[in-house]
Amino acid sequence: MSNDTSLARGFRLQGNERVYTIEEKLGQGGFGITYRVRGPVKVGNIRMTVDFALKEFFLRDDCERLDNSSVSYSNPARDRVENSRKDFVNEALRLKKIGFSHPNIVSFDEVFEANNTAYYVMEYLRGKSLGDYVTEKGQLSEEETLSLLKPVMEAVEMLHQNRVCHLDIKPDNIMLEPTDDGSVRPVLIDFGLSKHYDKEGHATSTINSFGYSEGYAPTEQYGGITTFSPGADVYALGATLFYCLTGKTPPRALDLRPGEMAGMLPETVSDRLREVIRRMTLDKHDRPSSLSGLLDASTSTDTVRVETVSDNSTKSFVKSVAEADNPAEKEEKPAKPVKPVKVEKVEVQPAQAKSKKTLLYLIGGIVVAAVVAVVIILSGQKKDDEIKYNEETPAADTTAVEPVVLPVEEEPVETPAVTAEPQTAPKVTSQQPSARKQNSSTTHRQGSSANSTQTRNKPNTQKPNPQKPNPQKPNPHETETQHNPISNPSRPQKVTDF
């Protein structure tokens, strides 16, 4: 039995497609050991040897290495080890079957079993981990932090859409690979704790061992996650943002109040990003389960300076987080979000037109109602004037009237026709008593016309009413009386009863 649990350098492993030679040990965790290996590949007719990353299933607390490099475990741990190994293989096969092509997720090649354990082969990423990069450089600026982690957040969002949770996101599991153009490609690695879930949210694996990383695991992960929980990855990404901005490992979730981590950030962090981190580190019931909205809130369009990482040197380059460093493109892209605003204006116009039309109808209705009210008021006033005039006009009296002699001042008469008419008046008056008796009932039915006739035949026994009718509404009876000198109240006449 060997005290070193890892495979020795130069050890050869037979895979399904090629033989792999161990070059060095890259890291070890609670569930496995990662190596850099070399293996032959053929591209067309060209054969070459390339580097791969090899992950070996090895439960540190239950397994041990034999002298022949095989893995052994005790009988009490047999069921736990074998079930976990089975899930390890199934998860690797599932990730390969999904066929991830996201540039920020490590690519898988083959899965095989050997040495009484299991292995899967991934692409080998040159460079350093995000954890090593921050340790060497110190805390990062907000712009550089977003430029490195925003692509990883997009990759995790794609995992969640395929109902896969990583469950072990941390700076050490994010590799920074330098590219030929001098930039950096952040890549998420180590899917040893990842789980796939069905449509009902139940895990399709039966792993009995639950793992977590201090400072990056949410409170609920300490008790074990058994259902689809994308919020656990959201918390881990929020803690990783905290690490980049402070250069320090965040406290355990068990030692923090929900959202308290955001209050520990430097003052140079913007309120926008501070709020994003606060929401990402809330309690599981209040924490967002999707990264889509958080990606929009954390997007920065400023030009930032990022340092690439390589094995031998560090290079600088200028890169825009949301656009290429091209002035023409930089001016055109901000115009895209304006398009929805135009659509909103078009949708509002019909409502404004309808409102104006309704207002015009309302005003027109008020005007019409006002005109009708004025007409009604004027009509009522006219009727009141007619009634008032009739009340002021003396009514015909059917009782016998004693002849009264009134003094009359003689005035010259201008025309003979006018003086001849008073001579015939006594004759009409002498027959008046009998005529009034015979036509008593007829007088009441004739109305205002009968009153006019009786006024001419009846002697004026009283002074005229000084109140005049409304000059605006002349009465036909008044006009007729003015032309009759006998009934003219301004000239009292002598009346004799024969």
Buried (B, 14 or more C-beta within 10 A) or exposed (E): EEEEBBBEEEBEBEBEEBEBBBBEBBBBBBBBBBBBBBBEEEEEEEEEEEEBBBBBBBBEEBBBBEEEBEBEBEEEBEEBBEBBBBBBBBBBBBBBEBEBEBEBBBBBBBBBBBBBBBBBBBBBBEBBBBBBBBEEBEBBBBBBBBBBBBBBBBBBBBBBEEBBBBBBBBBBBBBBBBEEEBBBBBBBBBBBBBBBBEEEEEBEBEBEBBBBBEBBBBBBBBEEBEEBBBBBBBBBBBBBBBBBBBBEBBBBBEEBEBBBBBEBBEEEBEEEBBBBBBBBBBBBEEBBEEBEEBBEEBEBEEBBEBBBBBEEEEEEBEBBBBBEEEEEEBEEBEEEEEEEEEEEEEEEEEEEEEEEEEEEEEEEEEEEEEEEEEEEEEEEEEEEBBEEBBEEBBEBEEEEBEEEEEEEEEEEEEEEEEEEEBEEBBEEBEEBBEEBEEBEEEBEEBEEEBBBBBBBBBBBEEEEEEEEBBEEEEBEBEEBBEEEBBBBEEEBBBBEBE
